[in-house]
Amino acid sequence: MNPYFLRLVFVLMISIFLKQAYAENNYQVTSTIATTVNSVFLPQNMKWTEGPDSLPKGAEIAVLEGDPTKSGPFTMRIKIPANYRIMPHWHPIIEHITVISGSISLGMGDTFDAEKMTTLPTGTFAYMPAKMHHFAATKEASILQLHGVGPWGITYINPNDDPRHQVKVNNKVQG
């Protein structure tokens, strides 16, 4: 028998075997991931709750991993309505942001200035070092993913901008 033909048959058989082994292994990995508790979050199954008091009203969050208020890794999504503003602030930890849907505009500094903002469209990833002074706004409803090592927090440059310090008078927010 021709040695070239034997080699070709051998290579084809090995290729078929490896392809089948890969497919089986890939199926097993997929099955394991799908059945592991709290490791896969399909968008329709995410639990959204009212955002923290430290953010202006209207934001919703879904904590996907960890606890942002405690030490350790965390991942959360923030659903922000259209025409939403977060006044100048900073975080005690590095902030990693991925724009999942919509867009958000970010600016750097101690004063909100729409002229100094850069729009981050869907798919954008950005990060800012701890204590970087910045501000944000949306023109459309958007979803962001934040991740880092907690505890996560927010300190407003102007304490009067902090929603935790605003009080309601006759059902209207007063700063």
N, C-alpha and C positions, 0 to 999 in steps of 0.2 A: 504494500500500500504506500502511496505517496506521503512522505513525511510532512510536506506542506499542508496537505489535506488533513492529516491527523492533528497538526498544530491548530489549524483553523477550527476544527471540531472541538478541540480542547478549550480554546479561547471562548468560543460561543457557549459551551456548557458552563464555564466559569462565569461568564457574563450573565447568563440566565439565573444561575444560582445566586450571585451577588445581588441581582435586581430583586429576586424574590425575597432574599434575606433582608435587604434594605426596606422593602415594602412592608414586610412583617414587623420589623423593628420600628419603623415609622408609625405603623398602626398601634403598636403597643405603647409607644411614647405618647401619642395623641390620646389614647384611652386613659392612660395614667393621669395626664394633665386634666382631662375632662372630669375625672372622678375625684381629684384631690380637693379637699374642702378649702374654700376661700382662695383658690389660686387662679381661677378664671372668672372674669366678670363681663358677661355679655351686656351690651348697653341697655337692653330692655329689662335686665334683672338688677341693675344698680339701684341702691336705695338712696334716694335724694332726701336731704333734710334741710331745714332753714339754715342759712349760713350763720357763722358765729357773730356775736354782738359786736365784734371788732371790725366787721365789714358793714358798709351801708346796706340798708334793707333791700331785699330783692334778690340777693345771691343765694344760691343753694349749693350744698356740698354733698359729695359722696366719698366717704373714706374707703379706700380700696385695700390699704395695707397699713398696719401699725396704728399708732395713736399720735396724731400731730401735736398733742399737748404734752407728750411725754418724751423722754430720751429714747432714741432709737429711730430706725428707718420708718418712713411713712410715704404713702402715695395717696393723693386725693384729687378729685376733680371738682372744679368750681364752675357752676352754671351761672352766667352773668347776663342780665337782660340788656336790651338795647338802651343806648343813652345813659349808661352807668358810669359813674366816676369814683375813683379811689384817690383821695387827695394825697399830697406828698407824705411819704412814710418810709420806714426802713424795717428790715427783719433782722433778728439776732443771728440767723444762720444763712448760709448760701441758699439762694432760691433758684430752683430749676423749673422752667415753665415750658410746656409744650402746648401749642394751640391745636386743640382737637377739632373744633369747628368754629366757624365765624372768624372774627379777627379782633385784635385788641391793639390799642395804641399805647405806647410807653414813652415816657419822658423822664429825664434825669434832672434832679435839682430839688431845691427847697420850696419852690413856688410853682403851682400848676400853670403851665403855659402850653396851650394847644399847638402853638407854632413850633415848639421844640420836640414834638412827639414823632415817633416812628411807628408806622402801622405794621403789625406782625400778622400775616395771613395764615389761614389754615395750614398746618404742617410745620410751622416754625418752631424751632427750639431756641431757648435763650436761657442764660443764667446770669445772676448778679451776685457779687460777693456780699457777705454779711455787712450790714449797716450802710449799704448803698442807698442813697436817697433817691426815690423815684415816685412816679405817679402814673395812673392808668385811666383809660376811658374806652368805651365801646360805642359804636354807631349801630351795631347789630347784635342780636343775641349770640352769645359765644360760650364755648366750653373750653376750659383750660385744665391741664393736668399739672399739678405741682408735686414734686417729690424732693425729699431731702432727709436729713437726720435731725430729728426734733430735740427739744421742743420748738415748734413753729410759733411765731408771735408776730405782732405788728405794732409799731410805735409811730404815731403820727407826728410830723414835724411841728405842726401847730396843734396843741391839745384841743382847741375848739373844733377841729375837723374830726376828732375821734367820736364815732357814733356812740361809744359807751358813755360819753360825757354829755350827750344831748338828751334833753328832757322833752316830754310832750306837754304842751299847754293848749287846752281846748282841742285835743286830738291833732295838733300840728306840732311838727318837730321844731324845737328852738335850739340853737347852738349856744 
